[in-house]
Amino acid sequence: MHLKHLCHSMIQQSHKAFVADLAFIPPTINVDKRAPSEGKHTHLISVSEDGIVNIWDSRNVDKDTLKGTVETQWRPFLRLDLFKQDGSGELGLSRILLQKG
């Protein structure tokens, strides 16, 4: 079976090291106040040892949404860069623990 990609993320806007963990954010957590998820799993979070936490909106990669558009780059909805308190470097992460509300 051959799968065709719908879109891709560029390394400049994504993780620079391997993704250590990812998880869907529970639909009870309202990530996007302008466009609520309406009880569906629409956002996921990814962490890496590069100190970057990305929150992705999966609605942006919907096949019907992408029809007729040239833009096939998937960018994080929100990006957090974590650094050590003493400023000596990145604070890498390896696990995500989400608690159901």
Secondary structure, DSSP 8 states (H G I E B T S, - for coil): -----S-B--GGGS-SS-EEEEEE--TTS---SSS--TTS--EEEEEETTSEEEEEEGGGG-HHHHTT-S--B---SEEEE-B-TTSSSB-----------
